[in-house]
Every structure is written in C-alpha cells, then in structure tokens.
Amino acid sequence: MQLNVNMMKFDRWHKRICKQIVLN
C-alpha cells in the first residue's frame, strides 16, 4: 500500500516536471 502511494506521488511530480520542461 505504501509503495503504491509513493508511486502516485512520483507520477504527479514527474508530470509536473514534464509540464515545466514543455512550457520552457
């Protein structure tokens, strides 16, 4: 369960980074 939560957080963080790269 904890691992799944960490994956969700990582996925959210990764999408945010991708958005910043695209905007820049």
N, CA, C, O and CB atoms as a CASP TS submission, in Angstrom:
PFRMAT TS
TARGET T0000
AUTHOR 0000-0000-0000
METHOD Language model
MODEL 1
PARENT N/A
ATOM      1  N   MET     1       0.844  -1.198   0.000  1.00  0.00           N
ATOM      2  CA  MET     1       0.000   0.000   0.000  1.00  0.00           C
ATOM      3  C   MET     1       0.882   1.253   0.000  1.00  0.00           C
ATOM      4  O   MET     1       0.671   2.167  -0.797  1.00  0.00           O
ATOM      5  CB  MET     1      -0.956   0.003   1.231  1.00  0.00           C
ATOM      6  N   GLN     2       1.845   1.286   0.876  1.00  0.00           N
ATOM      7  CA  GLN     2       2.734   2.442   0.960  1.00  0.00           C
ATOM      8  C   GLN     2       3.476   2.648  -0.351  1.00  0.00           C
ATOM      9  O   GLN     2       3.653   3.779  -0.803  1.00  0.00           O
ATOM     10  CB  GLN     2       3.731   2.272   2.109  1.00  0.00           C
ATOM     11  N   LEU     3       3.909   1.548  -0.957  1.00  0.00           N
ATOM     12  CA  LEU     3       4.647   1.641  -2.219  1.00  0.00           C
ATOM     13  C   LEU     3       3.766   2.277  -3.291  1.00  0.00           C
ATOM     14  O   LEU     3       4.229   3.106  -4.075  1.00  0.00           O
ATOM     15  CB  LEU     3       5.134   0.241  -2.678  1.00  0.00           C
ATOM     16  N   ASN     4       2.510   1.889  -3.319  1.00  0.00           N
ATOM     17  CA  ASN     4       1.578   2.439  -4.302  1.00  0.00           C
ATOM     18  C   ASN     4       1.433   3.952  -4.120  1.00  0.00           C
ATOM     19  O   ASN     4       1.399   4.695  -5.101  1.00  0.00           O
ATOM     20  CB  ASN     4       0.203   1.753  -4.183  1.00  0.00           C
ATOM     21  N   VAL     5       1.347   4.404  -2.878  1.00  0.00           N
ATOM     22  CA  VAL     5       1.220   5.841  -2.602  1.00  0.00           C
ATOM     23  C   VAL     5       2.462   6.571  -3.099  1.00  0.00           C
ATOM     24  O   VAL     5       2.367   7.650  -3.684  1.00  0.00           O
ATOM     25  CB  VAL     5       1.011   6.100  -1.082  1.00  0.00           C
ATOM     26  N   ASN     6       3.619   5.977  -2.864  1.00  0.00           N
ATOM     27  CA  ASN     6       4.860   6.604  -3.324  1.00  0.00           C
ATOM     28  C   ASN     6       4.893   6.704  -4.843  1.00  0.00           C
ATOM     29  O   ASN     6       5.368   7.698  -5.392  1.00  0.00           O
ATOM     30  CB  ASN     6       6.075   5.817  -2.823  1.00  0.00           C
ATOM     31  N   MET     7       4.399   5.694  -5.510  1.00  0.00           N
ATOM     32  CA  MET     7       4.367   5.718  -6.975  1.00  0.00           C
ATOM     33  C   MET     7       3.447   6.835  -7.464  1.00  0.00           C
ATOM     34  O   MET     7       3.758   7.519  -8.440  1.00  0.00           O
ATOM     35  CB  MET     7       3.899   4.351  -7.536  1.00  0.00           C
ATOM     36  N   MET     8       2.335   7.014  -6.796  1.00  0.00           N
ATOM     37  CA  MET     8       1.405   8.083  -7.182  1.00  0.00           C
ATOM     38  C   MET     8       2.058   9.446  -7.005  1.00  0.00           C
ATOM     39  O   MET     8       1.926  10.318  -7.863  1.00  0.00           O
ATOM     40  CB  MET     8       0.107   8.004  -6.351  1.00  0.00           C
ATOM     41  N   LYS     9       2.760   9.629  -5.896  1.00  0.00           N
ATOM     42  CA  LYS     9       3.444  10.903  -5.656  1.00  0.00           C
ATOM     43  C   LYS     9       4.511  11.129  -6.715  1.00  0.00           C
ATOM     44  O   LYS     9       4.649  12.236  -7.236  1.00  0.00           O
ATOM     45  CB  LYS     9       4.073  10.932  -4.245  1.00  0.00           C
ATOM     46  N   PHE    10       5.257  10.094  -7.032  1.00  0.00           N
ATOM     47  CA  PHE    10       6.312  10.211  -8.036  1.00  0.00           C
ATOM     48  C   PHE    10       5.712  10.553  -9.394  1.00  0.00           C
ATOM     49  O   PHE    10       6.248  11.390 -10.121  1.00  0.00           O
ATOM     50  CB  PHE    10       7.127   8.905  -8.123  1.00  0.00           C
ATOM     51  N   ASP    11       4.605   9.910  -9.735  1.00  0.00           N
ATOM     52  CA  ASP    11       3.948  10.160 -11.025  1.00  0.00           C
ATOM     53  C   ASP    11       3.501  11.617 -11.112  1.00  0.00           C
ATOM     54  O   ASP    11       3.681  12.271 -12.138  1.00  0.00           O
ATOM     55  CB  ASP    11       2.735   9.211 -11.218  1.00  0.00           C
ATOM     56  N   ARG    12       2.921  12.113 -10.029  1.00  0.00           N
ATOM     57  CA  ARG    12       2.457  13.502 -10.005  1.00  0.00           C
ATOM     58  C   ARG    12       3.640  14.447 -10.173  1.00  0.00           C
ATOM     59  O   ARG    12       3.570  15.402 -10.947  1.00  0.00           O
ATOM     60  CB  ARG    12       1.703  13.809  -8.688  1.00  0.00           C
ATOM     61  N   TRP    13       4.731  14.182  -9.444  1.00  0.00           N
ATOM     62  CA  TRP    13       5.930  15.010  -9.521  1.00  0.00           C
ATOM     63  C   TRP    13       6.530  14.958 -10.924  1.00  0.00           C
ATOM     64  O   TRP    13       6.956  15.982 -11.459  1.00  0.00           O
ATOM     65  CB  TRP    13       6.966  14.555  -8.479  1.00  0.00           C
ATOM     66  N   HIS    14       6.562  13.783 -11.511  1.00  0.00           N
ATOM     67  CA  HIS    14       7.125  13.613 -12.852  1.00  0.00           C
ATOM     68  C   HIS    14       6.314  14.395 -13.876  1.00  0.00           C
ATOM     69  O   HIS    14       6.892  15.035 -14.755  1.00  0.00           O
ATOM     70  CB  HIS    14       7.170  12.124 -13.236  1.00  0.00           C
ATOM     71  N   LYS    15       4.997  14.356 -13.783  1.00  0.00           N
ATOM     72  CA  LYS    15       4.142  15.107 -14.723  1.00  0.00           C
ATOM     73  C   LYS    15       4.394  16.603 -14.577  1.00  0.00           C
ATOM     74  O   LYS    15       4.431  17.331 -15.570  1.00  0.00           O
ATOM     75  CB  LYS    15       2.637  14.789 -14.481  1.00  0.00           C
ATOM     76  N   ARG    16       4.568  17.063 -13.337  1.00  0.00           N
ATOM     77  CA  ARG    16       4.814  18.481 -13.099  1.00  0.00           C
ATOM     78  C   ARG    16       6.117  18.905 -13.763  1.00  0.00           C
ATOM     79  O   ARG    16       6.181  19.960 -14.394  1.00  0.00           O
ATOM     80  CB  ARG    16       4.858  18.781 -11.590  1.00  0.00           C
ATOM     81  N   ILE    17       7.156  18.084 -13.621  1.00  0.00           N
ATOM     82  CA  ILE    17       8.453  18.379 -14.241  1.00  0.00           C
ATOM     83  C   ILE    17       8.308  18.424 -15.759  1.00  0.00           C
ATOM     84  O   ILE    17       8.858  19.313 -16.409  1.00  0.00           O
ATOM     85  CB  ILE    17       9.513  17.323 -13.831  1.00  0.00           C
ATOM     86  N   CYS    18       7.580  17.483 -16.317  1.00  0.00           N
ATOM     87  CA  CYS    18       7.387  17.446 -17.776  1.00  0.00           C
ATOM     88  C   CYS    18       6.671  18.704 -18.243  1.00  0.00           C
ATOM     89  O   CYS    18       7.018  19.260 -19.285  1.00  0.00           O
ATOM     90  CB  CYS    18       6.586  16.189 -18.196  1.00  0.00           C
ATOM     91  N   LYS    19       5.681  19.160 -17.490  1.00  0.00           N
ATOM     92  CA  LYS    19       4.943  20.368 -17.871  1.00  0.00           C
ATOM     93  C   LYS    19       5.883  21.568 -17.873  1.00  0.00           C
ATOM     94  O   LYS    19       5.835  22.385 -18.792  1.00  0.00           O
ATOM     95  CB  LYS    19       3.750  20.614 -16.907  1.00  0.00           C
ATOM     96  N   GLN    20       6.726  21.686 -16.873  1.00  0.00           N
ATOM     97  CA  GLN    20       7.651  22.816 -16.800  1.00  0.00           C
ATOM     98  C   GLN    20       8.607  22.799 -17.980  1.00  0.00           C
ATOM     99  O   GLN    20       8.909  23.845 -18.554  1.00  0.00           O
ATOM    100  CB  GLN    20       8.435  22.791 -15.481  1.00  0.00           C
ATOM    101  N   ILE    21       9.085  21.616 -18.342  1.00  0.00           N
ATOM    102  CA  ILE    21      10.014  21.496 -19.472  1.00  0.00           C
ATOM    103  C   ILE    21       9.312  21.924 -20.763  1.00  0.00           C
ATOM    104  O   ILE    21       9.888  22.641 -21.581  1.00  0.00           O
ATOM    105  CB  ILE    21      10.549  20.036 -19.599  1.00  0.00           C
ATOM    106  N   VAL    22       8.080  21.484 -20.936  1.00  0.00           N
ATOM    107  CA  VAL    22       7.329  21.838 -22.151  1.00  0.00           C
ATOM    108  C   VAL    22       7.096  23.350 -22.199  1.00  0.00           C
ATOM    109  O   VAL    22       7.241  23.969 -23.254  1.00  0.00           O
ATOM    110  CB  VAL    22       5.967  21.078 -22.202  1.00  0.00           C
ATOM    111  N   LEU    23       6.736  23.942 -21.061  1.00  0.00           N
ATOM    112  CA  LEU    23       6.478  25.385 -21.032  1.00  0.00           C
ATOM    113  C   LEU    23       7.750  26.168 -21.317  1.00  0.00           C
ATOM    114  O   LEU    23       7.713  27.211 -21.970  1.00  0.00           O
ATOM    115  CB  LEU    23       5.897  25.803 -19.674  1.00  0.00           C
ATOM    116  N   ASN    24       8.854  25.672 -20.833  1.00  0.00           N
ATOM    117  CA  ASN    24      10.122  26.366 -21.062  1.00  0.00           C
ATOM    118  C   ASN    24      10.642  26.033 -22.450  1.00  0.00           C
ATOM    119  O   ASN    24      11.703  26.517 -22.844  1.00  0.00           O
ATOM    120  CB  ASN    24      11.167  25.983 -19.986  1.00  0.00           C
TER
END
